[in-house]
């Protein structure tokens, strides 16, 4: 089983360590595609004229107060790297809390989790990467939009027959479409308004719930072989899972309901 995760916008820069080796990341067949994005991102971020800096900030969706992100990107070729599980530090990864997992559970998630990245395409949690800023929604000079760029490469590189738990959203979900043996989960926050249940997607609840869910699956060491078995495993772990109708042959979809107490 593969568990597809988004990256986090927040990242912890490693204080020391050797630079990343883009040829040593998971799926080395992506090395050429990764090097092309890395080279263009570094070149974009190293420009120094006022006009060029403003253009680079706009390209990466950054504000003027985030110029430090350009400085970080500019030295990616030599920046210290650390396991992705330590670099990604957003809400989902805080809830997963990879470092405190028991050894067996950590091995379980390391073997199954795949993080989608605008810069790297995909990485495992054990892959060594530096902190960077480059979302999948970015369009880099010469390369163009990273979502279609990576979709082309990942369609050839990723397996279509594996069981997949898809926890991505937005541009990251558009980077690759898994086969029919997959379950895409959306987290809905339910609260009672004037006596009527109301459901909505709330970013914090969505990310935190997904992190806790992966942790629970890892600690349980589940080994489902089908989507139906995966749904049963989630329900056995006390998650409320409600399937949504989809066309035959398409990846299955479901909602996880988090009820406000």
C-alpha positions in Angstrom: 0.0 0.0 0.0 1.1 3.5 -0.8 0.0 6.5 1.4 0.1 9.7 -0.6 0.8 12.9 1.4 1.1 16.6 0.6 4.2 18.4 1.7 4.0 21.1 4.3 4.5 24.8 3.5 6.3 25.1 6.8 9.7 23.4 6.8 12.5 23.1 9.4 15.9 23.9 7.8 18.6 21.3 8.8 21.3 23.0 10.9 24.1 20.7 9.4 24.7 17.8 7.1 25.7 17.0 3.6 23.6 18.4 0.7 20.9 16.4 -0.9 21.8 14.0 -3.7 18.9 14.2 -6.1 20.0 10.9 -7.7 19.7 9.1 -4.4 16.1 9.9 -3.7 13.3 7.4 -4.1 12.6 6.6 -7.8 16.0 7.6 -9.2 14.5 7.5 -12.7 13.2 10.9 -11.8 16.7 12.3 -11.3 16.8 14.2 -14.6 13.4 15.8 -14.0 14.4 16.7 -10.5 17.6 18.3 -11.6 15.8 20.4 -14.2 13.4 21.8 -11.6 16.1 22.3 -9.0 18.4 24.2 -11.5 15.6 26.5 -12.6 14.4 27.2 -9.1 17.9 28.1 -7.9 18.5 30.4 -10.9 15.1 32.1 -10.3 15.9 32.6 -6.7 19.5 34.0 -7.2 18.5 37.0 -9.2 19.3 40.2 -7.4 17.9 43.3 -9.1 14.9 44.8 -7.5 12.7 44.0 -10.5 14.0 40.5 -10.8 13.4 39.9 -7.1 9.8 41.1 -7.3 9.2 38.8 -10.3 10.7 35.8 -8.4 8.6 36.5 -5.4 5.5 36.7 -7.6 6.4 33.5 -9.4 6.7 31.6 -6.2 3.6 33.2 -4.6 5.6 34.9 -1.9 5.2 38.3 -0.3 7.9 41.0 0.0 8.4 39.9 3.7 9.3 36.4 2.5 12.5 37.3 0.7 14.3 34.9 3.0 12.6 32.1 1.1 14.4 33.2 -2.0 17.7 33.3 -0.1 17.1 29.7 1.1 16.2 28.5 -2.5 19.3 30.2 -3.9 21.7 27.8 -2.0 19.7 24.6 -2.4 22.6 22.9 -4.2 24.8 23.2 -1.1 22.3 23.5 1.7 22.3 20.9 4.5 19.8 18.1 4.0 18.0 15.8 6.5 15.2 13.2 6.3 12.0 14.6 4.9 10.2 13.5 8.0 12.3 16.1 9.9 12.1 18.8 7.3 8.4 18.9 6.8 7.0 20.5 9.9 3.4 21.5 9.2 0.2 20.5 11.0 -0.1 17.0 9.3 3.5 16.2 10.2 3.2 17.4 13.7 0.2 15.2 14.2 2.0 12.2 12.7 4.9 12.9 15.0 7.2 10.5 13.1 10.1 10.7 15.6 8.0 9.3 18.5 6.6 6.4 16.6 7.6 2.9 17.9 10.3 1.3 15.7 7.9 -1.1 14.0 5.3 1.7 13.3 8.0 4.0 12.0 9.2 1.3 9.6 5.6 0.7 8.5 5.1 4.3 7.6 8.5 4.8 6.0 7.8 1.9 3.7 4.4 3.2 2.6 4.3 7.1 2.8 5.0 9.1 -0.4 5.2 12.9 -0.1 4.4 14.8 -3.3 6.6 17.9 -3.9 6.7 20.7 -6.4 10.5 20.5 -6.3 11.2 16.7 -6.1 8.1 15.2 -7.6 7.9 12.5 -4.9 10.0 11.6 -1.9 10.0 9.1 0.9 10.1 10.3 4.5 13.6 8.9 4.8 14.9 10.7 1.8 17.3 13.5 2.7 16.2 16.9 1.4 16.9 20.6 2.3 14.3 23.1 3.3 12.9 24.8 0.2 9.9 26.8 -1.1 8.3 25.7 -4.3 4.7 24.6 -4.4 3.2 22.4 -7.1 1.1 25.3 -8.3 4.2 27.3 -9.4 5.1 27.9 -13.1 8.8 28.1 -13.4 10.6 29.9 -16.4 11.2 27.5 -19.3 9.6 24.5 -17.5 6.1 26.0 -17.1 3.5 24.7 -14.6 4.9 22.1 -12.2 1.7 20.2 -11.9 1.5 19.1 -15.5 5.3 18.8 -15.6 5.3 16.2 -12.8 2.1 14.5 -14.0 3.9 13.6 -17.2 6.9 12.1 -15.3 5.1 10.5 -12.5 2.6 8.8 -14.7 5.5 6.7 -16.1 7.3 6.2 -12.8 4.6 5.3 -10.2 2.8 2.0 -10.0 -0.8 1.8 -11.1 -1.7 -1.5 -9.4 -0.8 -0.8 -5.8 -3.5 -0.2 -3.2 -3.4 3.6 -2.5 -4.6 5.8 0.4 -4.7 9.3 -1.1 -4.5 12.1 1.4 -3.5 14.8 -1.0 -5.5 17.8 -2.2 -5.3 20.6 -4.7 -2.4 20.8 -7.1 -0.7 17.8 -5.4 -3.6 15.6 -6.1 -3.4 16.7 -9.8 0.2 15.6 -10.1 -0.7 11.9 -10.4 -3.9 9.9 -10.7 -3.7 6.5 -9.1 -5.5 3.4 -10.4 -8.9 2.2 -9.4 -7.5 0.4 -6.3 -7.3 3.6 -4.4 -9.2 5.6 -1.8 -9.1 9.4 -1.8 -10.1 10.8 1.6 -11.5 14.2 2.5 -11.9 15.3 6.1 -15.1 17.1 7.0 -15.6 19.0 10.3 -19.1 18.6 11.5 -20.7 21.0 14.0 -24.3 21.6 15.1 -25.7 24.9 14.0 -29.2 25.7 15.3 -29.8 22.0 15.8 -28.7 21.1 12.3 -25.4 19.2 11.5 -23.2 21.3 9.2 -20.1 19.9 7.5 -17.2 21.8 6.0 -13.5 21.4 5.1 -11.4 23.2 7.8 -7.8 23.3 6.9 -6.4 22.7 10.4 -8.8 19.8 11.2 -8.2 18.3 7.7 -4.4 18.2 8.1 -4.3 17.2 11.7 -6.8 14.4 11.2 -4.8 13.0 8.3 -1.6 13.0 10.4 -3.3 11.2 13.3 -4.9 8.8 10.9 -1.6 7.8 9.4 -0.1 7.4 12.8 -3.0 5.2 14.0 -2.6 3.0 10.9 1.1 2.7 11.5 0.8 1.8 15.1 -1.8 -0.8 14.3 0.4 -2.2 11.5 -2.6 -2.8 9.2 -2.0 -4.7 6.0 -5.1 -4.3 3.8 -5.1 -5.7 0.3 -8.2 -4.0 -1.1 -10.0 -0.7 -0.7 -12.8 -2.4 1.2 -10.3 -3.9 3.7 -8.7 -0.4 4.1 -12.1 1.1 4.9 -12.8 -1.6 7.4 -9.3 -1.0 9.0 -10.1 2.7 9.4 -13.5 2.0 10.9 -11.9 -0.5 13.3 -9.7 2.3 14.4 -12.8 4.4 15.2 -12.8 6.7 12.2 -16.1 7.6 10.7 -15.8 6.9 7.0 -18.6 7.6 4.5 -18.1 6.7 0.9 -19.1 9.0 -1.9 -20.4 7.6 -5.3 -18.0 7.6 -8.2 -18.1 6.3 -11.7 -17.2 2.6 -12.2 -13.4 2.1 -12.7 -12.5 5.4 -11.1 -10.6 5.9 -7.8 -12.9 5.6 -4.9 -13.6 8.6 -2.6 -14.8 8.9 1.0 -15.2 11.5 3.7 -13.9 11.2 7.2 -16.2 13.0 9.6 -14.7 14.7 12.6 -17.5 15.8 14.9 -17.2 18.8 17.1 -17.7 17.8 20.8 
